[in-house]
Amino acid sequence: MDSGSTLRVEKTPTQLKPVVKKTYVLDTNVLLHDPTAVTAFKHNHVVIPMTVLEELDHIKDRRDKTVSREARIAIQMIDKVVDAASPQEIQEGVEVPGSELEGMGSGTLAIYPDQLITDTSDIPFLDGTQDQANDNRIINVALKLQADNPGETVCLITKDINMRIKAKGSGLMHVEDYRRDRVLDDIDLLAKGYEHIEGDFWSNISEVDTLREGDMTLHRIPRESIPYAYPNMFLHDDQEFMAFVKRVDKEYVYLRCDSRDNLMHKRFWGLAPRNLEQAMAMSLLNDDSVDMTVMTGPAGSGKTLLALAYGLHAILEQKKYSKLIVARSTPPIAEEIGFLPGTEEEKMAPWLAAFDDNLEILHGTDESCHGSIDYVKERANIQFKSLNFMRGRSFNNAYIIIDESQGLTQFQLKSVISRVGADSKIVVLGNLAQIDNKYISPLTSGLTYLVEKSKRYPHAGIMHVNGIVRSRLAAFAEENL
């Protein structure tokens, strides 16, 4: 079988240019993480072992709607590429549409019939127990291609850390994580939605113009003076300076000056901010030009409470929206609750208990706390949803809260955010320190991707809500345990 990892010479206007194709063997979890991964390797050669197709076929019928949907999309993507090809072409490599790079040709996709690997004298063949058999067969494909193509780069791509270790230990020279969705090299570089400037902000500014737009006074500053600025972020210094980046263009940054006192005096449904980050988050939530607010931060920092308080304020007092939708992803085992009696809200209750806890905080001083909560749930038309069943729907005139989003992929978040209809606002919450998905890290989380990709969008706001305000014990646990 031709691995497709070849050295070709293509003539350019000035010289002969060598073009080297690398061979990438994809694990099943890569295609579940990003169903379009077959198009991610540009002019190189992508190999999908038959075992991966078998696993996708098994997964596509699972009750877990999220992962089964990704499996079906991945299968459809592969089918689009190889549909018209002959069996020999499929084994040698079929051109992937849209993978062309100038002077390097198109990438290719091949299916490797790993069940036919019988001659293992040239590779350290892995066998192992039944639960490890599929992983080992995929590793064997990469080892076989490496042995058949000495001197060429054959790389196994998998999000399974243990599988990467096994592959290296078996003699595979190149093993990598899937990095297409990685937008940062260090999670500490993640946008926070604000920037603290040491000393005096104005001491570093050599040029500023003041202009009037409607009822706002804006300061126009050359972009090179604050190159890190993006729309809807806050700037503050040690001299009580506080400003909001209203917009950014190619040459200038437009600032609207504010005051800390003004921010700290905001109130939603009786809730007051307890630190500056909460106050800035409340300002973003209340901004009608911001259609999506993404709030990150540690457990107990008040993200959920802020989002819920503003939702009740906007629906019951300002009449901006007609319903409040609370959604989160449920683990695969949660699919079993579908067989239990009760409404969708009752079935989702174990995974959305945090919202009931926060409603109790907002109404804890009421004479009849539970009566107030039931009344608010009905008046605000609060609906509890599972993200696994939100796709294909459209939510108009709604205030939507997506909780625990740190465990979602960029593909899953995109499919949910694209459901937001007219006159709606969405708030995405997540704590990157509490990721339960074994194939997702803080750097590859869909939440990280969303923050970095949306921070320059003029109708999105980012805020890292810092500081543990749940209790002094919670602060101790977050910092020391």
C-alpha positions as CSV (number, residue, x, y, z in Angstrom):
1,M,0.0,0.0,0.0
2,D,1.3,3.5,-0.9
3,S,1.3,5.5,2.3
4,G,1.2,8.8,0.5
5,S,4.3,10.0,2.4
6,T,6.3,10.9,-0.7
7,L,8.9,13.4,-1.8
8,R,8.0,15.2,-4.9
9,V,9.6,18.0,-6.9
10,E,7.4,20.7,-8.3
11,K,8.6,23.4,-10.7
12,T,8.1,27.0,-9.5
13,P,8.8,30.2,-11.5
14,T,12.3,30.5,-10.0
15,Q,13.4,27.1,-8.8
16,L,12.7,23.4,-8.2
17,K,11.0,23.2,-4.8
18,P,10.9,19.9,-2.8
19,V,7.5,19.2,-1.2
20,V,7.4,16.7,1.6
21,K,4.2,15.0,2.7
22,K,3.8,13.7,6.2
23,T,1.5,10.9,7.1
24,Y,-0.9,11.3,10.0
25,V,-2.8,8.4,11.5
26,L,-5.9,9.6,13.3
27,D,-7.4,8.0,16.4
28,T,-11.1,7.8,16.9
29,N,-11.2,10.4,19.7
30,V,-9.7,13.0,17.3
31,L,-12.7,12.6,15.0
32,L,-15.1,12.8,17.9
33,H,-13.4,15.9,19.2
34,D,-13.5,17.5,15.7
35,P,-15.5,15.7,13.1
36,T,-13.9,17.8,10.3
37,A,-10.4,16.8,11.4
38,V,-9.8,15.0,8.0
39,T,-9.5,18.5,6.4
40,A,-7.1,19.9,9.1
41,F,-3.8,18.5,7.7
42,K,-3.6,20.5,4.5
43,H,-1.3,19.0,1.8
44,N,-0.3,16.0,4.0
45,H,-1.5,12.4,3.9
46,V,-4.2,11.3,6.4
47,V,-4.7,7.7,7.3
48,I,-7.8,6.4,9.1
49,P,-7.5,2.7,10.3
50,M,-10.5,0.5,9.7
51,T,-10.7,0.1,13.4
52,V,-11.5,3.8,13.7
53,L,-14.4,3.4,11.3
54,E,-15.7,0.4,13.3
55,E,-15.6,2.4,16.5
56,L,-17.4,5.4,14.9
57,D,-20.0,3.0,13.6
58,H,-20.6,1.7,17.1
59,I,-20.6,5.1,18.7
60,K,-23.1,6.7,16.2
61,D,-25.9,4.6,17.7
62,R,-25.2,5.4,21.4
63,R,-27.9,7.1,23.5
64,D,-25.3,9.9,24.3
65,K,-26.7,12.4,21.7
66,T,-23.6,14.6,21.7
67,V,-21.0,12.0,21.0
68,S,-23.2,10.0,18.6
69,R,-23.9,13.2,16.5
70,E,-20.1,13.9,16.2
71,A,-19.6,10.3,15.1
72,R,-22.2,10.6,12.4
73,I,-20.8,13.9,11.1
74,A,-17.3,12.4,11.0
75,I,-18.5,9.4,9.0
76,Q,-20.3,11.8,6.6
77,M,-17.2,13.9,6.1
78,I,-15.1,10.8,5.3
79,D,-17.8,9.6,2.9
80,K,-17.8,12.9,1.0
81,V,-14.1,12.5,0.3
82,V,-14.0,8.8,-0.7
83,D,-17.5,8.3,-2.1
84,A,-16.6,8.2,-5.8
85,A,-13.2,6.6,-5.4
86,S,-12.3,3.0,-6.2
87,P,-11.1,0.5,-3.5
88,Q,-7.5,0.9,-4.7
89,E,-7.7,4.7,-4.6
90,I,-9.2,4.6,-1.1
91,Q,-6.3,2.5,0.2
92,E,-3.7,4.7,-1.6
93,G,-5.2,8.1,-0.9
94,V,-8.0,10.2,-2.2
95,E,-7.6,14.0,-2.6
96,V,-9.3,16.0,0.1
97,P,-11.3,19.0,-1.3
98,G,-10.1,22.4,0.0
99,S,-6.8,21.1,1.3
100,E,-4.6,22.7,-1.4
101,L,-1.7,24.8,-0.4
102,E,0.1,26.9,-3.1
103,G,3.0,24.9,-4.6
104,M,2.2,21.9,-2.4
105,G,-0.8,20.2,-4.0
106,S,-3.8,18.7,-2.2
107,G,-3.9,16.5,0.9
108,T,-5.0,12.9,0.7
109,L,-7.1,10.6,2.8
110,A,-6.7,6.8,2.9
111,I,-8.4,4.0,4.7
112,Y,-6.0,1.4,6.1
113,P,-7.4,-2.2,6.3
114,D,-5.6,-2.9,9.6
115,Q,-7.3,-6.3,9.9
116,L,-5.0,-7.5,7.1
117,I,-1.7,-6.8,9.0
118,T,-0.3,-10.3,9.3
119,D,3.5,-9.8,8.7
120,T,4.6,-8.3,12.0
121,S,8.3,-9.2,11.8
122,D,9.3,-5.6,11.1
123,I,7.3,-4.0,13.9
124,P,7.0,-4.5,17.7
125,F,3.4,-5.8,17.2
126,L,1.0,-5.0,20.0
127,D,-1.7,-7.5,21.1
128,G,-3.0,-7.0,24.6
129,T,-6.3,-7.5,26.4
130,Q,-9.7,-7.1,24.7
131,D,-10.3,-3.6,26.1
132,Q,-7.0,-2.4,24.7
133,A,-7.3,-4.3,21.4
134,N,-8.6,-1.3,19.3
135,D,-6.0,1.1,20.6
136,N,-3.3,-1.4,19.9
137,R,-4.5,-2.0,16.4
138,I,-4.5,1.7,15.6
139,I,-0.9,2.0,17.0
140,N,0.1,-1.1,14.9
141,V,-1.1,0.8,11.8
142,A,1.3,3.7,12.6
143,L,4.1,1.3,13.4
144,K,3.6,-0.6,10.1
145,L,3.6,2.6,8.0
146,Q,6.8,3.7,9.8
147,A,8.5,0.4,9.0
148,D,7.3,0.4,5.4
149,N,8.4,4.0,4.8
150,P,11.8,4.5,6.5
151,G,13.0,8.1,6.6
152,E,9.6,9.5,6.2
153,T,7.5,11.1,9.0
154,V,4.6,9.0,10.2
155,C,2.7,10.5,13.1
156,L,-0.1,9.2,15.3
157,I,-2.6,11.8,16.4
158,T,-4.6,11.0,19.5
159,K,-6.0,12.9,22.4
160,D,-5.5,9.8,24.7
161,I,-2.4,10.5,26.8
162,N,-1.9,6.9,27.8
163,M,-2.1,5.9,24.1
164,R,0.5,8.4,23.2
165,I,2.8,7.0,25.9
166,K,2.2,3.4,24.7
167,A,2.9,4.4,21.1
168,K,6.2,6.0,22.0
169,G,7.1,3.1,24.2
170,S,6.4,0.7,21.2
171,G,8.9,2.6,19.0
172,L,6.8,5.1,17.2
173,M,9.0,8.1,16.5
174,H,6.2,10.8,16.2
175,V,3.1,11.0,18.4
176,E,1.1,14.2,19.0
177,D,-2.0,15.6,20.5
178,Y,-4.6,17.1,18.1
179,R,-3.7,20.8,18.1
180,R,-6.0,22.4,15.5
181,D,-8.3,23.9,18.1
182,R,-5.5,25.1,20.3
183,V,-5.5,29.0,20.3
184,L,-3.1,29.6,23.1
185,D,0.3,28.2,24.2
186,D,-0.3,29.0,27.8
187,I,-3.6,29.2,29.6
188,D,-2.3,32.2,31.6
189,L,-2.5,34.2,28.4
190,L,-6.3,33.7,28.2
191,A,-8.1,37.0,27.8
192,K,-9.7,38.2,31.1
193,G,-11.8,41.0,29.8
194,Y,-9.9,43.7,31.7
195,E,-6.3,45.0,32.0
196,H,-4.7,46.5,35.1
197,I,-2.1,49.2,34.3
198,E,0.5,49.8,37.0
199,G,0.9,53.4,38.0
200,D,-0.9,56.1,35.9
201,F,-2.6,55.1,32.7
202,W,-2.3,58.5,31.1
203,S,1.4,58.8,31.7
204,N,1.9,56.3,28.9
205,I,-0.4,58.0,26.4
206,S,1.2,60.7,24.2
207,E,-1.9,61.6,22.1
208,V,-5.6,61.7,22.8
209,D,-8.7,63.3,21.2
210,T,-12.1,63.8,22.8
211,L,-15.3,63.5,20.8
212,R,-19.0,63.3,21.5
213,E,-21.2,60.5,20.2
214,G,-24.8,60.9,21.3
215,D,-24.8,61.2,25.1
216,M,-21.4,59.7,25.4
217,T,-18.0,61.3,25.6
218,L,-15.2,59.1,24.1
219,H,-11.5,59.4,24.2
220,R,-9.8,58.5,21.0
221,I,-6.3,57.0,21.5
222,P,-3.9,55.7,18.8
223,R,-4.0,51.9,18.7
224,E,-0.2,51.6,19.1
225,S,-0.5,53.1,22.5
226,I,-2.6,50.3,23.8
227,P,-2.1,47.4,21.2
228,Y,-3.6,44.8,23.6
229,A,-7.1,46.5,23.6
230,Y,-10.1,44.8,22.2
231,P,-13.9,45.7,22.2
232,N,-15.8,45.6,25.5
233,M,-12.8,45.3,27.8
234,F,-12.1,47.4,30.9
235,L,-8.9,49.3,31.7
236,H,-8.0,50.5,35.2
237,D,-4.9,51.7,36.9
238,D,-3.6,52.5,40.4
239,Q,-4.9,56.1,40.3
240,E,-8.6,55.3,40.2
241,F,-8.7,55.5,36.4
242,M,-11.4,53.3,35.0
243,A,-12.4,53.1,31.3
244,F,-14.4,50.8,28.9
245,V,-13.2,50.1,25.4
246,K,-16.3,51.0,23.4
247,R,-14.8,50.0,20.0
248,V,-11.5,49.5,18.2
249,D,-10.7,50.2,14.5
250,K,-7.5,50.0,12.5
251,E,-6.0,53.2,13.8
252,Y,-7.7,54.1,17.1
253,V,-9.1,52.8,20.4
254,Y,-12.2,54.6,21.7
255,L,-12.5,54.7,25.5
256,R,-15.6,55.6,27.6
257,C,-14.4,56.7,31.0
258,D,-16.3,55.3,34.0
259,S,-15.8,55.3,37.8
260,R,-15.4,52.4,40.2
261,D,-18.1,53.9,42.4
262,N,-20.5,53.9,39.5
263,L,-19.7,50.2,38.7
264,M,-19.9,49.1,42.4
265,H,-23.4,50.7,42.8
266,K,-25.1,48.4,40.2
267,R,-27.9,46.3,41.5
268,F,-29.6,43.3,39.8
269,W,-32.6,41.7,41.6
270,G,-31.3,43.0,44.9
271,L,-27.7,41.7,44.2
272,A,-24.8,44.0,44.7
273,P,-21.2,43.3,43.4
274,R,-18.7,42.2,46.0
275,N,-15.6,43.0,44.0
276,L,-14.5,44.9,40.9
277,E,-14.6,41.9,38.6
278,Q,-18.2,41.2,39.6
279,A,-19.1,44.8,39.0
280,M,-17.5,44.8,35.5
281,A,-19.3,41.5,34.7
282,M,-22.6,43.1,35.7
283,S,-21.9,46.1,33.4
284,L,-21.3,43.7,30.5
285,L,-24.5,41.8,31.2
286,N,-26.5,45.0,31.3
287,D,-25.0,46.3,27.9
288,D,-27.6,45.9,25.2
289,S,-25.0,45.9,22.5
290,V,-23.4,42.8,24.0
291,D,-25.2,39.7,22.7
292,M,-22.9,37.2,24.3
293,T,-21.1,37.4,27.7
294,V,-18.5,34.7,28.5
295,M,-17.7,34.5,32.2
296,T,-14.8,32.3,33.4
297,G,-13.4,32.0,36.9
298,P,-12.9,29.7,39.9
299,A,-15.7,27.9,41.8
300,G,-17.5,30.3,44.2
301,S,-16.6,33.5,42.3
302,G,-20.3,34.3,41.7
303,K,-20.6,33.6,38.0
304,T,-23.9,31.7,38.2
305,L,-25.4,34.0,40.7
306,L,-24.6,37.1,38.6
307,A,-26.0,35.5,35.4
308,L,-29.2,34.4,37.2
309,A,-29.8,37.7,39.0
310,Y,-29.5,39.7,35.7
311,G,-31.8,37.2,34.0
312,L,-34.5,37.8,36.5
313,H,-33.9,41.6,36.5
314,A,-34.1,41.7,32.6
315,I,-37.2,39.5,32.3
316,L,-39.3,40.6,35.3
317,E,-38.3,44.2,35.7
318,Q,-37.1,45.4,32.3
319,K,-39.3,43.1,30.2
320,K,-36.4,42.5,27.7
321,Y,-37.0,38.8,27.3
322,S,-39.9,36.4,27.5
323,K,-38.1,33.4,29.0
324,L,-35.0,32.3,30.8
325,I,-33.4,29.1,29.6
326,V,-30.8,27.3,31.7
327,A,-28.8,24.6,30.0
328,R,-25.8,22.4,30.6
329,S,-24.3,19.3,29.2
330,T,-25.1,16.1,31.0
331,P,-22.7,13.2,31.3
332,P,-23.4,10.0,29.2
333,I,-24.9,8.2,32.2
334,A,-27.5,11.0,32.5
335,E,-29.1,9.6,29.3
336,E,-30.6,6.9,31.5
337,I,-32.8,9.5,33.2
338,G,-34.9,9.5,30.1
339,F,-36.6,6.3,31.2
340,L,-37.7,7.8,34.5
341,P,-41.1,9.5,34.9
342,G,-41.3,13.3,35.2
343,T,-40.8,16.5,33.2
344,E,-37.6,17.6,31.6
345,E,-37.0,20.0,34.4
346,E,-37.4,17.2,37.0
347,K,-35.0,15.0,35.1
348,M,-32.5,17.8,34.9
349,A,-32.8,18.7,38.5
350,P,-29.7,16.8,39.8
351,W,-27.5,18.6,37.3
352,L,-29.0,22.0,37.7
353,A,-29.2,22.1,41.5
354,A,-26.7,25.0,41.5
355,F,-29.4,27.3,40.1
356,D,-31.9,26.3,42.8
357,D,-29.1,27.1,45.4
358,N,-28.6,30.5,43.8
359,L,-32.3,31.2,43.7
360,E,-32.4,30.5,47.4
361,I,-29.5,33.0,47.9
362,L,-31.5,35.7,46.0
363,H,-34.7,34.9,48.0
364,G,-33.3,33.6,51.3
365,T,-34.6,36.6,53.3
366,D,-38.2,36.3,51.9
367,E,-40.9,35.3,54.3
368,S,-41.6,32.2,52.3
369,C,-38.4,31.4,50.4
370,H,-39.7,28.3,48.5
371,G,-42.9,30.1,47.6
372,S,-41.0,33.0,46.2
373,I,-38.8,30.7,44.2
374,D,-41.8,28.8,42.7
375,Y,-43.4,32.1,41.9
376,V,-40.3,33.5,40.2
377,K,-39.7,30.3,38.2
378,E,-43.3,30.6,36.8
379,R,-43.2,34.4,36.2
380,A,-39.8,34.4,34.6
381,N,-40.7,31.3,32.5
382,I,-37.5,29.5,33.6
383,Q,-36.8,26.4,31.5
384,F,-34.2,23.8,32.3
385,K,-32.7,22.1,29.2
386,S,-30.0,19.6,28.4
387,L,-27.5,20.7,25.7
388,N,-27.8,17.2,24.3
389,F,-31.3,18.0,23.1
390,M,-31.0,21.7,22.1
391,R,-29.6,21.2,18.6
392,G,-31.9,22.0,15.8
393,R,-33.9,24.5,17.8
394,S,-34.0,28.3,17.7
395,F,-34.4,30.4,20.7
396,N,-35.9,33.9,20.1
397,N,-36.5,36.6,22.7
398,A,-34.8,34.5,25.3
399,Y,-32.1,34.9,27.9
400,I,-29.9,31.8,27.8
401,I,-27.4,30.6,30.4
402,I,-25.0,27.8,29.4
403,D,-23.4,26.4,32.6
404,E,-20.3,24.2,33.0
405,S,-19.2,24.9,29.5
406,Q,-15.5,24.1,30.2
407,G,-16.1,20.4,29.2
408,L,-17.4,21.2,25.8
409,T,-15.5,21.2,22.5
410,Q,-15.4,24.2,20.2
411,F,-17.7,22.3,17.8
412,Q,-20.3,21.6,20.6
413,L,-20.3,25.3,21.7
414,K,-20.6,26.5,18.2
415,S,-23.6,24.3,17.6
416,V,-25.3,25.7,20.7
417,I,-24.5,29.4,20.2
418,S,-25.7,29.2,16.6
419,R,-29.2,28.3,18.0
420,V,-29.5,31.8,19.5
421,G,-32.2,33.7,17.7
422,A,-33.4,37.3,17.4
423,D,-33.6,39.6,20.4
424,S,-31.8,37.1,22.6
425,K,-28.7,37.2,24.9
426,I,-26.5,34.2,25.8
427,V,-24.3,33.9,28.9
428,V,-21.6,31.2,28.8
429,L,-20.1,30.1,32.2
430,G,-17.2,27.9,32.9
431,N,-14.3,27.1,35.2
432,L,-11.3,25.8,33.4
433,A,-9.9,24.2,36.6
434,Q,-12.9,21.7,36.7
435,I,-12.8,19.8,33.4
436,D,-14.2,16.3,33.6
437,N,-13.8,15.3,29.9
438,K,-10.7,13.2,29.7
439,Y,-9.9,14.3,26.1
440,I,-10.1,18.1,26.9
441,S,-7.5,20.2,28.7
442,P,-7.8,23.9,29.5
443,L,-5.9,24.7,26.3
444,T,-8.2,22.7,24.1
445,S,-11.5,23.4,25.8
446,G,-14.2,24.9,23.7
447,L,-14.5,27.6,26.4
448,T,-10.9,28.7,25.8
449,Y,-11.5,28.7,22.1
450,L,-14.6,30.8,22.5
451,V,-12.9,33.4,24.6
452,E,-10.0,33.9,22.2
453,K,-12.1,33.8,19.0
454,S,-14.9,36.1,20.3
455,K,-12.9,38.7,22.2
456,R,-12.5,41.0,19.2
457,Y,-16.2,40.6,18.2
458,P,-17.9,44.0,19.0
459,H,-21.0,42.2,20.3
460,A,-19.3,39.9,22.8
461,G,-18.0,40.5,26.2
462,I,-15.4,38.5,28.2
463,M,-14.9,38.6,32.0
464,H,-12.8,36.5,34.3
465,V,-14.5,36.8,37.6
466,N,-11.7,36.5,40.1
467,G,-11.8,36.1,43.9
468,I,-13.6,33.5,45.9
469,V,-16.6,35.0,47.5
470,R,-18.4,31.8,48.5
471,S,-16.7,31.6,51.9
472,R,-13.2,31.8,53.4
473,L,-13.1,28.0,53.5
474,A,-13.9,27.8,49.8
475,A,-11.1,30.3,49.2
476,F,-8.7,28.2,51.2
477,A,-9.7,25.0,49.3
478,E,-9.3,26.6,45.9
479,E,-5.8,28.0,46.7
480,N,-4.3,25.2,48.8
481,L,-6.0,21.9,48.4
